[in-house]
Amino acid sequence: MKNFLLIALCLLTVTTSAQVTVLESGGWHESAYATFTLGDYTDANVYAVPASGAPQILDHELIRSYSDYHRVDALGLTAGTWQLRIVPLVDGQEVGEQGVLTPELLVTNYDRSGFAHHGRTAGVGAYNNDGTLKDNAIVLYVTRKSAKTLTQVINGAKQNPCVGLQHIIEGYQKGVETRPLVVRVIGTLTAADMDSLGSSEEGLQIKGRTAYSELNMTIEGVGNDATFKQLGMLIRNATSVEVRNLGFMRVMDDGVSMDTDNSHLWVHNCDFFYGKQGSGDHAKGDGSADTKAHSTHVTVSYNHFFDTGKTFLCGQGTENTDQYITYHHNWFDHSDSRHPRVRSMSVHVYNNYYDGNSKYGIGATMGASIFAEANYFRNTAKPMLISMQGTDTKMGTDETDAPTFSGEDGGIIKAFGNIMEGRYTYAPFNRTNYIHFDAYEVATAAEQVPSTVVCKQGGTSYNNFDTDSQVMYSYTADDASQVPTLVMAERGAGRMQHGDIQWTFPDSEDTNSQPITALSEMLNNYQQSVVSLLGGEDLNSIAPSSEPQPGQGGYECHFTGMKPSTTFYTIVGSYSNSKGVATVGEQVYNIALKMEGSTEITFTIEQPMTLYLVFADTETANCKVDGIKYTAATNTISIPLEAGTHTIKKGDSRNLFYINLYQTGTALPSVKTDKDDAYKVIENGVLYIIRDGMKFTAAGVRVQ
C-alpha cells in the first residue's frame, strides 16, 4: 500500500485584540503561503518579508477568501528565509499595530535541470532563473469570472485593449510585443469561462508568429487548487513558455500539447487526471502532455499523473534525433503507458517514479535514442520496450498480436542505475541476448553504446547524445533508491501541497488499466472551493452575457470540413453538404450531421446548461435527448440540462448543422427570423423570443 508522506507544516495561532489569526503557513518553490482569519476585519494587506531587505507588498488578487478562512500566496520569491505579514485594513487604512507575522518560512528554487534551460541564462517563461519576474513583465490574474472580461494593451495587437484571456495571448502572435507575460490562474477555468478558444481541439492556444518565436510566457496556478477543467492547452511556434502548478482534468483532448516548432518549453509541478472519456484506448482521455512536430529543448518534470492512460507521446515520426527532450522527477502514479513513447527524438528519462503501471514504462520507436537513468520501477509490467523486439514481441515468438507500437521500427534505450521491483518483465542486452533486448545497460553514465548495437527492425543505433558536451546539459541524478521519497515529498511532484485532490491507489489496482469509477465521479463533480478575492464579488456566481456571439463559451460545434469543429462532443454519424443550410447569427453553415438511426452525440457538462441545436432552415427541430423526444415549430430548439453526461439521437429524420451550450440566462445567437433584430433567451429554463423590445413565448404569445 502506498502512502503519501505527511509533512508537518508551520502552524501558528496568534490572537490579538482585533482577532487576526494565522492558521497555517509554509514555504515552497519560489513561493510561500498562509491561511488566516480576520476576525472583525474585512480587508487586509499582506507583505512578503525577506530575511534582509525591505518588505514587499503583495498584489491584492493573491489574497482569496474560502468558506471559513482566507489564503494568501506570495509568488516570485528568491530562495531563502521569508515571513508573511498580514496587516488589517479599516476604510483602506492599515491598522499596523494589529499586523501579524508568520514564522520563518523556507523558500527553495525550482529544479531547472533539463533541456528546456540548456543555454537559457535568462530563464524560461516570464521568470528569471532566481525565481523573480523578468523586467517589465505583464502580470494578469484570471478567474472564471474575469476570463472573458480582463483587458490588457498588447503592442501590435489587431485591436487594443485586448479583451479576454485568449485574445490577450493572441495579441502576441503579431510578434511586436516583447514584454514577458505571466498569467496567474485562481480557482478553476473551464472552456465555458473563456472568451474564445484559440484551438478547437485543445482549448487555450499559445502561439507565436512564426516557428520558435520568443514569447517569455508563464501560465501558473495560484495556491494549491488552480485547475483547468474541460480545458487544455496548445503551444505552437513558441520559445520560452512555462506551465506550472496547475491541475488538468477532463480536458478536451490533450492536457498540454506542445505541437509544432517549439523550443525551450517547461511543464512542471502539475497534476494530470483523466481527460474526456472516450472509447477504447481513449477511456481515460488522450495524451497528458504530448510533444511533437519539431519541438525541441523541452523539460517535463515534477508532475504527478493520476491513473492517466496515454501519458506522453514524444514525436510523431517526422522529427529527427536533433530534437532533445527531458523527463525527470515525475510520479507516474498507477498510470498505464507512454512514459514516454518516443519516436525519432533524443530523450533523457531520469529519476522518475514508475508506481504500479499496468502496461509499460518507456517505449522506443522509429530510431529514437533514449537514456533511461536512475528511475524506480515498482510493479511496472514492462519497464522498457523497444518496438518489434524483446519483451514487445515475447522474445520474437509473437510479432503479430503482441507488439505494442503498431509494428513501427525500433530505437535504442541506454539504461543505467535503474531499480525494478515487484512484478515486471525485462530483457537487457547481453552476449547471448543481442537481438531481443529491451535496453542496453552500461556500467557508468558516461559509457557510450557501441554503434554495433542496433535495433532489430529499422537497424538504427544509439546516437550517444548524452555524452556529447555540445549537446548535453549539466545535471546531477539522484540515486534511484531515493526517487520514491523525493518525488512524493512536500516539495516533490505535483502541485503545491500535493494539490487539493488527494487519492491513493491500492496495490490491487496496479494491473487495472480501466478508469476507476470513484475517481471518475469525483472529477466529474469537482467544483472550485475559492469563494472570492478578498473583499470581492462571488466567483461562483457568473453573470450572463447580454450579447454572446456564436462560439462564445467554447461549446460551439459545426461540421465544416465534414468533421466536428471541436472534440468536446463525441459524435458517431455521417455528414452531407446537400441538405440545405442553417443560418446562425451572420454565419451560414452548409454541412450537416445527418440524424439517422445510428447517429449519436454524447457530452458531459459540470453545471446546469441549456443545449441549443440548429437544424436546416427549411426544417423544424426534432431530436431525442437522453431518450426524450423534443420538437419545435422552428428550426432551432433549446433544452435545459442538468450537470452530467447527455446523449442526442435521432427523433425523426433531420439534418443538424449547429450545436452549442449556454449558461441559463444567456442570450442565444440570433437565427433566421422574420425580423433581423430578433434573438432568443433562456430564462429559468423557458425559451423566449425578444423582438423590438418585446418578449414572446416560443409559440408567439407576448408576455411583456
C-alpha positions as CSV (number, residue, x, y, z in Angstrom):
1,M,0.0,0.0,0.0
2,K,1.4,3.4,-1.0
3,N,1.2,6.2,1.5
4,F,1.6,9.9,0.9
5,L,4.3,11.5,3.0
6,L,2.7,13.8,5.5
7,I,4.9,16.8,6.1
8,A,4.3,18.9,9.1
9,L,3.6,22.5,8.2
10,C,4.4,25.6,10.2
11,L,1.4,26.2,12.4
12,L,0.9,29.4,14.3
13,T,-2.1,30.8,16.3
14,V,-1.9,34.4,17.2
15,T,-4.8,36.2,18.8
16,T,-4.8,40.0,19.1
17,S,-7.5,42.4,20.3
18,A,-8.7,42.5,16.7
19,Q,-8.8,38.7,16.4
20,V,-6.4,38.3,13.4
21,T,-5.3,34.7,13.4
22,V,-2.8,32.9,11.3
23,L,-3.9,29.3,10.9
24,E,-1.2,27.7,8.8
25,S,1.8,28.9,6.8
26,G,4.6,27.4,4.8
27,G,7.3,27.9,2.2
28,W,7.6,26.1,-1.2
29,H,9.3,26.6,-4.5
30,E,9.8,30.3,-5.1
31,S,6.6,31.0,-3.1
32,A,5.1,31.0,0.4
33,Y,1.6,30.9,1.7
34,A,-0.5,31.5,4.8
35,T,-4.1,30.8,5.7
36,F,-5.8,33.1,8.3
37,T,-8.9,34.6,9.6
38,L,-9.5,38.4,10.1
39,G,-12.0,38.4,12.9
40,D,-13.9,41.7,12.8
41,Y,-11.8,43.0,9.9
42,T,-12.9,42.6,6.3
43,D,-9.8,43.6,4.4
44,A,-6.0,43.4,4.7
45,N,-2.7,44.0,3.0
46,V,-0.1,41.3,3.1
47,Y,3.7,41.8,2.8
48,A,6.5,39.3,2.0
49,V,9.3,40.0,4.3
50,P,12.8,38.7,3.4
51,A,15.5,37.9,5.9
52,S,17.2,41.1,4.9
53,G,15.8,43.9,2.8
54,A,12.5,45.8,2.6
55,P,9.1,44.1,2.8
56,Q,7.3,43.7,-0.5
57,I,3.5,44.4,-0.6
58,L,1.7,41.6,-2.5
59,D,-0.9,42.1,-5.2
60,H,-4.3,42.1,-3.6
61,E,-5.5,39.4,-6.0
62,L,-3.2,37.0,-4.3
63,I,-5.5,37.1,-1.2
64,R,-8.5,34.9,-1.6
65,S,-11.5,34.0,0.6
66,Y,-12.7,30.5,1.2
67,S,-15.8,29.3,3.1
68,D,-14.3,29.9,6.6
69,Y,-10.8,31.3,6.1
70,H,-8.6,33.4,3.8
71,R,-5.4,32.4,2.0
72,V,-2.5,34.4,0.6
73,D,0.2,33.1,-1.7
74,A,3.4,35.1,-2.4
75,L,4.9,34.3,-5.8
76,G,8.2,35.1,-7.4
77,L,10.3,34.8,-4.3
78,T,14.0,34.1,-4.3
79,A,15.4,31.1,-2.3
80,G,15.9,31.8,1.4
81,T,14.0,32.6,4.5
82,W,10.8,34.7,4.3
83,Q,7.9,35.7,6.5
84,L,4.5,36.9,5.6
85,R,3.0,39.9,7.5
86,I,-0.8,40.3,7.4
87,V,-2.0,43.8,8.2
88,P,-5.7,44.5,8.5
89,L,-7.4,47.5,6.9
90,V,-10.1,49.8,8.1
91,D,-11.5,52.2,5.4
92,G,-8.5,51.5,3.3
93,Q,-6.0,52.4,6.1
94,E,-3.6,49.9,7.6
95,V,-4.0,49.1,11.3
96,G,-0.3,48.5,11.7
97,E,-0.3,47.6,15.4
98,Q,-2.6,44.7,14.6
99,G,-0.4,43.2,12.0
100,V,0.5,39.5,12.4
101,L,3.8,37.9,11.3
102,T,4.2,34.2,10.4
103,P,7.1,32.2,11.5
104,E,10.2,32.0,9.2
105,L,9.3,30.1,6.0
106,L,11.9,28.3,3.9
107,V,11.7,29.1,0.2
108,T,13.6,26.9,-2.3
109,N,14.2,27.2,-6.1
110,Y,12.5,25.0,-8.7
111,D,14.9,22.4,-10.2
112,R,15.8,23.9,-13.5
113,S,17.7,20.8,-14.8
114,G,16.8,19.6,-18.3
115,F,17.0,20.6,-21.9
116,A,14.5,23.5,-21.5
117,H,17.1,25.6,-19.7
118,H,20.1,24.5,-21.6
119,G,21.7,27.7,-22.9
120,R,18.9,29.9,-21.4
121,T,20.7,32.2,-18.9
122,A,17.7,34.5,-18.9
123,G,15.3,31.7,-17.8
124,V,12.3,30.0,-19.4
125,G,9.0,31.8,-19.3
126,A,8.3,35.1,-17.5
127,Y,10.6,34.4,-14.6
128,N,14.4,34.7,-14.2
129,N,16.4,31.7,-13.1
130,D,16.5,33.1,-9.5
131,G,12.7,32.9,-9.3
132,T,11.9,36.7,-9.7
133,L,9.9,38.2,-12.5
134,K,11.7,39.4,-15.6
135,D,11.8,43.2,-16.1
136,N,8.7,44.8,-17.4
137,A,6.6,41.6,-17.1
138,I,2.9,41.9,-17.5
139,V,1.0,40.1,-14.7
140,L,-2.6,39.0,-15.2
141,Y,-4.8,37.4,-12.7
142,V,-7.6,35.3,-14.2
143,T,-10.6,33.7,-12.5
144,R,-13.6,32.0,-14.1
145,K,-15.4,35.3,-13.7
146,S,-12.8,37.5,-15.3
147,A,-11.5,35.3,-18.2
148,K,-13.9,36.9,-20.7
149,T,-13.5,40.4,-19.5
150,L,-10.0,41.2,-18.3
151,T,-8.2,43.7,-20.5
152,Q,-4.6,44.4,-21.5
153,V,-2.9,46.6,-24.1
154,I,-0.6,44.4,-26.2
155,N,1.7,46.1,-28.5
156,G,1.0,45.3,-32.1
157,A,-2.4,43.6,-31.4
158,K,-5.1,44.0,-34.1
159,Q,-7.4,45.7,-31.6
160,N,-6.5,47.4,-28.2
161,P,-7.1,46.9,-25.5
162,C,-7.3,43.2,-25.9
163,V,-10.4,41.8,-24.1
164,G,-10.4,38.3,-22.6
165,L,-7.6,35.8,-21.8
166,Q,-7.4,34.2,-25.2
167,H,-7.5,37.5,-27.1
168,I,-4.7,38.9,-24.9
169,I,-2.5,35.9,-25.6
170,E,-3.4,36.1,-29.3
171,G,-2.0,39.6,-29.3
172,Y,1.5,38.1,-29.1
173,Q,1.0,36.4,-32.4
174,K,1.8,39.7,-34.2
175,G,5.4,39.4,-33.0
176,V,5.6,43.0,-31.8
177,E,5.1,42.7,-28.0
178,T,8.3,41.9,-26.2
179,R,7.2,42.2,-22.6
180,P,7.1,38.9,-20.7
181,L,3.6,37.7,-19.7
182,V,2.6,35.7,-16.6
183,V,-1.0,34.5,-16.3
184,R,-1.9,33.6,-12.7
185,V,-4.9,31.3,-12.6
186,I,-7.1,31.5,-9.5
187,G,-9.6,28.6,-8.9
188,T,-11.0,26.6,-11.8
189,L,-11.2,27.6,-15.5
190,T,-13.4,25.8,-18.0
191,A,-14.0,26.2,-21.7
192,A,-17.3,27.9,-20.9
193,D,-15.5,30.6,-18.9
194,M,-13.2,31.5,-21.8
195,D,-13.7,34.5,-24.1
196,S,-12.9,32.2,-27.1
197,L,-10.8,29.1,-27.8
198,G,-7.7,29.5,-29.9
199,S,-7.7,25.8,-30.5
200,S,-11.0,23.9,-31.1
201,E,-9.2,20.7,-30.2
202,E,-7.3,21.6,-27.0
203,G,-8.7,25.0,-25.8
204,L,-6.3,27.8,-24.8
205,Q,-3.7,28.4,-27.5
206,I,-0.3,30.0,-27.0
207,K,1.1,30.7,-30.4
208,G,4.0,32.7,-31.8
209,R,4.0,34.5,-35.2
210,T,6.5,32.1,-36.8
211,A,8.4,29.0,-35.8
212,Y,10.3,29.3,-32.5
213,S,9.0,32.8,-31.7
214,E,10.4,34.2,-28.4
215,L,7.3,34.6,-26.0
216,N,8.7,34.5,-22.5
217,M,5.3,33.5,-21.1
218,T,4.3,31.6,-17.9
219,I,0.9,30.1,-17.2
220,E,0.8,29.3,-13.5
221,G,-1.6,28.4,-10.7
222,V,-2.0,30.4,-7.5
223,G,-2.0,28.2,-4.4
224,N,-2.9,24.5,-4.4
225,D,-6.2,24.5,-6.2
226,A,-5.8,26.2,-9.6
227,T,-7.3,23.9,-12.2
228,F,-8.1,23.6,-15.9
229,K,-11.3,21.5,-16.2
230,Q,-12.7,20.6,-19.7
231,L,-10.0,22.9,-21.0
232,G,-6.5,22.1,-22.2
233,M,-3.6,24.0,-23.7
234,L,-1.9,24.1,-27.2
235,I,1.6,25.6,-27.5
236,R,2.8,26.3,-31.1
237,N,5.6,28.3,-32.8
238,A,6.8,29.2,-29.3
239,T,10.1,29.6,-27.5
240,S,10.4,30.2,-23.7
241,V,7.0,29.1,-22.3
242,E,6.4,27.7,-18.8
243,V,3.4,25.9,-17.4
244,R,3.4,25.3,-13.7
245,N,1.4,24.5,-10.6
246,L,-1.9,23.6,-12.4
247,G,-4.3,20.7,-12.3
248,F,-5.7,19.3,-15.6
249,M,-8.8,17.2,-15.6
250,R,-11.4,16.1,-18.1
251,V,-9.6,18.1,-20.7
252,M,-11.0,18.4,-24.3
253,D,-8.1,16.4,-25.9
254,D,-4.5,16.7,-24.6
255,G,-3.8,18.4,-21.3
256,V,-0.7,20.3,-22.6
257,S,0.0,19.8,-26.3
258,M,3.4,21.0,-27.4
259,D,2.8,20.7,-31.1
260,T,4.8,22.3,-33.9
261,D,8.1,24.3,-34.0
262,N,8.6,24.9,-30.3
263,S,11.7,25.2,-28.2
264,H,12.6,25.8,-24.5
265,L,9.3,24.7,-23.0
266,W,9.0,23.8,-19.4
267,V,6.0,21.9,-17.9
268,H,6.4,21.2,-14.2
269,N,4.7,20.7,-10.9
270,C,1.3,20.0,-12.4
271,D,-1.3,17.3,-11.6
272,F,-2.8,15.4,-14.5
273,F,-6.0,13.4,-14.2
274,Y,-8.4,11.7,-16.6
275,G,-9.2,13.6,-19.8
276,K,-12.5,13.5,-21.6
277,Q,-13.8,9.9,-21.6
278,G,-14.0,8.2,-25.0
279,S,-14.0,4.6,-26.2
280,G,-11.2,2.0,-26.5
281,D,-7.8,3.4,-25.6
282,H,-9.3,6.8,-25.0
283,A,-11.3,5.7,-22.0
284,K,-9.1,7.9,-19.8
285,G,-8.8,10.6,-22.5
286,D,-5.9,11.3,-24.8
287,G,-2.3,12.5,-24.0
288,S,-1.5,14.3,-20.8
289,A,1.5,16.3,-22.1
290,D,2.5,15.4,-25.7
291,T,5.5,16.8,-27.6
292,K,5.8,16.6,-31.3
293,A,6.3,18.2,-34.8
294,H,9.8,19.5,-34.4
295,S,9.5,20.7,-30.8
296,T,12.9,20.6,-29.0
297,H,14.6,21.5,-25.7
298,V,11.5,20.6,-23.7
299,T,11.6,19.6,-20.0
300,V,8.6,17.9,-18.3
301,S,9.4,17.5,-14.6
302,Y,8.0,17.0,-11.1
303,N,4.5,16.3,-12.4
304,H,2.0,13.9,-10.8
305,F,0.0,11.7,-13.1
306,F,-3.1,10.1,-11.5
307,D,-4.0,6.9,-13.4
308,T,-3.6,8.5,-16.8
309,G,-3.8,6.4,-19.9
310,K,-1.6,7.6,-22.7
311,T,0.7,9.8,-20.7
312,F,3.3,11.2,-23.1
313,L,3.6,10.9,-26.9
314,C,7.1,12.2,-27.8
315,G,7.4,12.7,-31.6
316,Q,5.1,11.9,-34.5
317,G,7.8,10.4,-36.7
318,T,8.6,13.4,-38.8
319,E,11.3,14.7,-36.4
320,N,14.9,13.7,-36.1
321,T,17.3,12.9,-33.3
322,D,18.3,16.6,-33.1
323,Q,15.2,17.2,-31.1
324,Y,16.0,16.9,-27.3
325,I,13.6,16.3,-24.5
326,T,13.9,15.6,-20.8
327,Y,11.5,13.9,-18.4
328,H,12.6,13.8,-14.8
329,H,11.2,13.5,-11.2
330,N,7.7,12.7,-12.4
331,W,5.4,10.5,-10.4
332,F,3.6,8.0,-12.7
333,D,1.0,7.0,-10.1
334,H,-0.8,4.0,-11.5
335,S,-0.7,5.5,-15.0
336,D,-0.8,2.9,-17.8
337,S,1.6,3.7,-20.6
338,R,3.7,6.1,-22.7
339,H,6.1,7.3,-20.0
340,P,7.1,8.3,-22.7
341,R,6.5,6.7,-26.1
342,V,9.3,8.2,-28.2
343,R,9.6,8.4,-32.0
344,S,12.8,9.7,-33.6
345,M,13.9,12.1,-30.8
346,S,16.7,12.1,-28.3
347,V,15.3,11.8,-24.8
348,H,16.7,11.8,-21.3
349,V,14.4,10.0,-18.8
350,Y,15.8,10.1,-15.3
351,N,14.7,10.0,-11.6
352,N,11.1,9.2,-12.4
353,Y,8.9,7.1,-10.1
354,Y,7.0,4.4,-12.0
355,D,4.5,3.4,-9.4
356,G,2.2,0.5,-10.4
357,N,1.9,0.8,-14.2
358,S,-0.3,-1.8,-15.9
359,K,1.1,-1.7,-19.4
360,Y,4.6,-0.3,-19.9
361,G,7.1,2.4,-18.9
362,I,9.4,3.7,-21.6
363,G,8.9,2.9,-25.3
364,A,11.5,3.4,-28.1
365,T,10.4,3.5,-31.8
366,M,11.4,4.9,-35.2
367,G,15.1,5.4,-34.5
368,A,14.7,7.1,-31.1
369,S,17.7,7.3,-28.7
370,I,16.6,7.2,-25.0
371,F,18.9,7.4,-21.9
372,A,16.9,5.9,-19.0
373,E,18.8,6.7,-15.9
374,A,18.2,6.1,-12.2
375,N,14.4,5.6,-12.4
376,Y,12.5,3.5,-9.9
377,F,10.0,1.0,-11.3
378,R,7.6,-0.6,-8.8
379,N,5.1,-3.1,-10.3
380,T,5.6,-1.8,-13.8
381,A,4.6,-4.6,-16.2
382,K,7.2,-3.8,-18.9
383,P,9.6,-1.1,-17.7
384,M,11.3,-0.6,-21.1
385,L,10.3,-1.6,-24.6
386,I,11.9,-1.4,-28.0
387,S,9.4,-1.8,-30.8
388,M,9.3,-5.2,-32.5
389,Q,11.9,-7.0,-30.4
390,G,12.5,-8.3,-26.9
391,T,9.5,-8.2,-24.5
392,D,7.5,-6.3,-27.1
393,T,7.3,-9.5,-29.2
394,K,7.6,-12.0,-26.4
395,M,11.2,-12.5,-27.4
396,G,10.3,-13.0,-31.0
397,T,7.6,-15.6,-30.5
398,D,4.7,-13.2,-31.4
399,E,5.2,-10.5,-33.9
400,T,1.6,-10.2,-34.8
401,D,-0.6,-9.8,-31.7
402,A,1.8,-8.9,-29.0
403,P,3.6,-5.8,-30.4
404,T,2.7,-2.5,-28.6
405,F,3.7,0.1,-31.2
406,S,1.7,-0.8,-34.3
407,G,4.7,-2.5,-35.9
408,E,6.8,0.6,-36.0
409,D,10.6,0.4,-36.3
410,G,12.5,0.2,-33.1
411,G,15.0,2.5,-31.4
412,I,17.7,2.1,-28.7
413,I,17.4,2.6,-24.9
414,K,20.6,3.1,-22.9
415,A,20.0,2.1,-19.3
416,F,21.9,3.0,-16.1
417,G,21.3,2.8,-12.4
418,N,17.6,1.9,-12.6
419,I,15.8,-0.1,-9.9
420,M,13.0,-2.6,-10.7
421,E,11.0,-4.4,-8.1
422,G,7.7,-6.3,-7.9
423,R,6.0,-7.6,-11.0
424,Y,7.8,-6.9,-14.3
425,T,9.3,-8.4,-17.4
426,Y,12.6,-7.1,-18.7
427,A,15.3,-8.4,-21.0
428,P,18.6,-6.5,-21.1
429,F,21.2,-6.8,-23.9
430,N,24.0,-9.4,-23.3
431,R,26.2,-11.7,-25.2
432,T,23.5,-14.3,-25.7
433,N,20.6,-11.8,-26.0
434,Y,21.8,-9.3,-28.6
435,I,18.7,-9.3,-30.8
436,H,15.7,-9.5,-28.5
437,F,16.7,-7.0,-25.8
438,D,14.7,-4.2,-24.1
439,A,17.7,-1.9,-23.3
440,Y,21.5,-1.8,-23.4
441,E,22.8,-1.5,-19.8
442,V,26.0,0.4,-19.1
443,A,28.4,0.3,-16.1
444,T,28.6,4.1,-15.8
445,A,26.6,7.0,-17.1
446,A,29.5,8.2,-19.2
447,E,29.8,4.9,-21.1
448,Q,28.8,5.0,-24.7
449,V,26.7,2.5,-26.6
450,P,28.7,0.8,-29.4
451,S,27.5,1.6,-32.9
452,T,27.2,-2.2,-33.5
453,V,24.3,-2.4,-31.1
454,V,21.2,-1.8,-33.4
455,C,17.5,-2.4,-33.1
456,K,16.1,-5.5,-34.8
457,Q,13.6,-3.7,-37.0
458,G,15.0,-0.5,-38.6
459,G,18.6,-1.2,-37.8
460,T,19.3,2.2,-36.1
461,S,21.9,2.6,-33.4
462,Y,22.1,4.9,-30.3
463,N,23.5,8.4,-31.1
464,N,25.2,8.9,-27.6
465,F,23.7,12.4,-27.3
466,D,24.1,12.2,-23.6
467,T,27.9,12.1,-23.7
468,D,28.2,14.9,-26.3
469,S,29.3,18.0,-24.4
470,Q,28.0,20.2,-27.2
471,V,24.5,18.8,-26.7
472,M,24.1,17.7,-23.1
473,Y,23.3,19.9,-20.1
474,S,24.9,19.8,-16.6
475,Y,22.9,17.9,-14.0
476,T,23.2,15.6,-11.0
477,A,21.0,12.5,-11.0
478,D,19.7,11.3,-7.6
479,D,20.3,7.6,-6.7
480,A,17.3,5.6,-7.9
481,S,16.7,4.3,-4.3
482,Q,15.9,7.8,-3.2
483,V,13.5,8.6,-6.0
484,P,10.1,7.5,-4.4
485,T,10.9,9.5,-1.3
486,L,11.9,12.6,-3.3
487,V,9.0,12.5,-5.7
488,M,6.4,12.0,-3.0
489,A,7.8,14.6,-0.7
490,E,6.3,18.0,0.1
491,R,8.5,19.7,-2.5
492,G,8.3,16.8,-4.9
493,A,6.0,16.1,-7.8
494,G,2.7,17.8,-8.4
495,R,1.1,21.0,-7.3
496,M,1.8,22.9,-4.1
497,Q,0.9,20.8,-1.1
498,H,0.0,17.9,-3.4
499,G,-2.9,19.9,-4.7
500,D,-6.5,19.9,-3.4
501,I,-7.2,16.4,-4.6
502,Q,-5.7,13.5,-2.6
503,W,-6.0,10.0,-4.0
504,T,-4.2,6.8,-3.0
505,F,-4.3,3.7,-5.3
506,P,-4.1,0.3,-3.6
507,D,-1.7,-2.2,-5.0
508,S,-4.6,-4.3,-6.2
509,E,-5.2,-1.7,-8.9
510,D,-1.7,-2.0,-10.3
511,T,-2.8,-4.3,-13.1
512,N,-6.0,-2.4,-13.9
513,S,-5.9,-0.2,-16.9
514,Q,-9.6,0.8,-16.9
515,P,-10.9,4.1,-15.3
516,I,-11.7,3.9,-11.6
517,T,-15.3,4.7,-11.2
518,A,-15.0,6.6,-7.9
519,L,-12.1,8.8,-9.2
520,S,-14.1,9.5,-12.4
521,E,-17.1,10.6,-10.4
522,M,-15.0,12.8,-8.1
523,L,-13.5,14.5,-11.2
524,N,-16.9,14.9,-12.8
525,N,-18.3,16.5,-9.7
526,Y,-15.3,18.7,-8.9
527,Q,-16.0,22.3,-8.2
528,Q,-13.7,25.1,-7.1
529,S,-13.6,25.9,-3.4
530,V,-12.4,29.5,-3.6
531,V,-15.3,31.9,-2.9
532,S,-13.9,35.3,-3.9
533,L,-10.9,37.5,-4.0
534,L,-10.7,39.2,-0.5
535,G,-13.4,41.8,-0.4
536,G,-14.5,41.0,-4.0
537,E,-17.6,39.5,-5.6
538,D,-18.6,35.9,-5.5
539,L,-16.5,34.0,-8.1
540,N,-19.1,31.2,-8.3
541,S,-21.9,33.5,-9.5
542,I,-21.4,34.1,-13.2
543,A,-23.5,36.9,-14.6
544,P,-24.9,36.1,-18.1
545,S,-23.5,37.9,-21.0
546,S,-26.1,40.2,-22.7
547,E,-24.7,39.7,-26.3
548,P,-22.9,36.5,-26.7
549,Q,-21.7,35.6,-30.2
550,P,-21.6,32.2,-31.9
551,G,-18.7,30.3,-30.5
552,Q,-18.7,32.1,-27.1
553,G,-18.1,29.7,-24.2
554,G,-16.2,27.2,-26.1
555,Y,-19.0,24.7,-26.7
556,E,-19.8,25.7,-30.3
557,C,-19.8,22.8,-32.8
558,H,-20.4,22.9,-36.5
559,F,-19.3,20.4,-39.2
560,T,-17.3,22.4,-41.7
561,G,-14.9,20.1,-43.5
562,M,-17.1,17.1,-42.9
563,K,-16.0,16.8,-39.3
564,P,-16.9,18.3,-35.9
565,S,-15.2,21.6,-35.2
566,T,-14.5,20.6,-31.6
567,T,-13.7,17.3,-29.7
568,F,-15.8,18.4,-26.7
569,Y,-18.7,16.3,-28.2
570,T,-18.2,12.6,-29.1
571,I,-20.0,12.1,-32.4
572,V,-20.9,9.0,-34.3
573,G,-22.6,9.7,-37.7
574,S,-22.2,10.8,-41.3
575,Y,-22.2,14.2,-42.9
576,S,-23.6,15.8,-46.0
577,N,-23.2,19.0,-48.0
578,S,-26.5,18.6,-49.9
579,K,-29.1,19.1,-47.0
580,G,-29.6,22.8,-47.3
581,V,-28.2,25.5,-45.0
582,A,-28.6,26.8,-41.5
583,T,-28.1,30.5,-40.5
584,V,-26.7,31.3,-37.1
585,G,-26.0,34.9,-36.5
586,E,-24.2,36.2,-39.6
587,Q,-22.8,32.7,-40.3
588,V,-24.3,30.4,-42.9
589,Y,-23.4,26.7,-42.5
590,N,-23.8,24.2,-45.3
591,I,-22.5,20.9,-43.8
592,A,-25.0,18.9,-41.8
593,L,-24.8,15.9,-39.5
594,K,-27.5,13.5,-40.7
595,M,-29.7,12.5,-37.8
596,E,-30.1,8.8,-38.6
597,G,-30.7,5.7,-36.6
598,S,-27.0,5.2,-35.9
599,T,-26.2,8.9,-35.1
600,E,-25.2,9.6,-31.6
601,I,-23.8,12.7,-29.9
602,T,-22.5,12.4,-26.3
603,F,-21.0,15.1,-24.0
604,T,-20.5,15.9,-20.3
605,I,-21.2,19.2,-18.5
606,E,-20.3,20.1,-15.0
607,Q,-23.1,22.5,-14.3
608,P,-26.7,23.0,-15.5
609,M,-26.7,24.5,-19.0
610,T,-29.0,25.0,-22.0
611,L,-28.5,22.9,-25.1
612,Y,-29.0,24.8,-28.3
613,L,-29.5,23.0,-31.6
614,V,-30.0,24.4,-35.1
615,F,-31.4,22.3,-37.9
616,A,-31.8,23.2,-41.6
617,D,-33.5,26.5,-42.3
618,T,-36.3,24.6,-44.0
619,E,-36.9,22.1,-41.2
620,T,-38.5,22.1,-37.8
621,A,-36.3,21.0,-34.9
622,N,-36.8,17.3,-33.9
623,C,-34.5,15.0,-31.8
624,K,-34.2,12.8,-28.8
625,V,-32.1,14.0,-25.8
626,D,-31.4,11.4,-23.1
627,G,-34.2,9.3,-24.6
628,I,-36.9,12.0,-24.5
629,K,-38.2,13.3,-27.8
630,Y,-38.2,17.1,-28.4
631,T,-39.8,19.1,-31.2
632,A,-40.2,22.7,-32.0
633,A,-42.1,24.9,-34.5
634,T,-38.9,26.4,-35.9
635,N,-35.5,25.0,-36.9
636,T,-34.0,25.7,-33.5
637,I,-34.6,24.2,-30.1
638,S,-33.3,24.9,-26.6
639,I,-33.3,22.3,-23.9
640,P,-32.3,22.9,-20.3
641,L,-29.9,20.2,-19.0
642,E,-28.6,19.2,-15.6
643,A,-24.9,18.6,-14.9
644,G,-23.8,15.2,-16.1
645,T,-23.5,13.1,-19.3
646,H,-26.0,13.6,-22.1
647,T,-26.8,11.9,-25.4
648,I,-28.5,13.3,-28.5
649,K,-30.1,10.9,-31.0
650,K,-32.5,10.9,-33.9
651,G,-36.1,11.7,-33.3
652,D,-37.4,11.9,-36.8
653,S,-35.1,12.3,-39.8
654,R,-33.5,15.7,-39.7
655,N,-30.2,17.4,-40.5
656,L,-28.3,19.1,-37.7
657,F,-26.0,22.0,-38.6
658,Y,-25.0,23.6,-35.2
659,I,-24.7,22.7,-31.5
660,N,-23.9,24.9,-28.5
661,L,-24.3,25.1,-24.8
662,Y,-25.1,28.2,-22.8
663,Q,-25.5,29.1,-19.2
664,T,-29.0,29.7,-18.1
665,G,-30.0,33.3,-18.7
666,T,-27.5,33.8,-21.6
667,A,-28.9,35.4,-24.8
668,L,-28.6,32.9,-27.7
669,P,-27.2,33.8,-31.1
670,S,-29.8,35.3,-33.4
671,V,-31.2,32.9,-36.0
672,K,-33.1,33.3,-39.2
673,T,-36.4,35.0,-38.3
674,D,-39.0,37.3,-39.7
675,K,-37.2,40.3,-38.1
676,D,-33.5,40.9,-38.2
677,D,-33.4,42.2,-34.7
678,A,-34.9,39.1,-33.0
679,Y,-33.0,36.9,-30.7
680,K,-33.7,34.1,-28.2
681,V,-33.0,33.9,-24.5
682,I,-33.4,31.1,-21.9
683,E,-34.9,32.3,-18.5
684,N,-35.4,29.8,-15.8
685,G,-35.4,27.0,-18.4
686,V,-38.0,28.7,-20.6
687,L,-37.3,29.8,-24.1
688,Y,-38.4,33.4,-25.1
689,I,-38.0,35.4,-28.3
690,I,-37.1,39.1,-27.9
691,R,-38.2,41.3,-30.8
692,D,-38.4,45.1,-31.0
693,G,-38.0,45.2,-27.2
694,M,-40.9,42.9,-26.6
695,K,-40.8,39.3,-25.1
696,F,-42.7,36.4,-26.7
697,T,-43.0,32.8,-25.9
698,A,-41.8,30.2,-28.4
699,A,-45.4,29.9,-29.6
700,G,-45.6,33.7,-30.3
701,V,-47.6,34.8,-27.2
702,R,-46.4,38.2,-25.9
703,V,-45.5,38.2,-22.2
704,Q,-44.2,41.7,-21.9
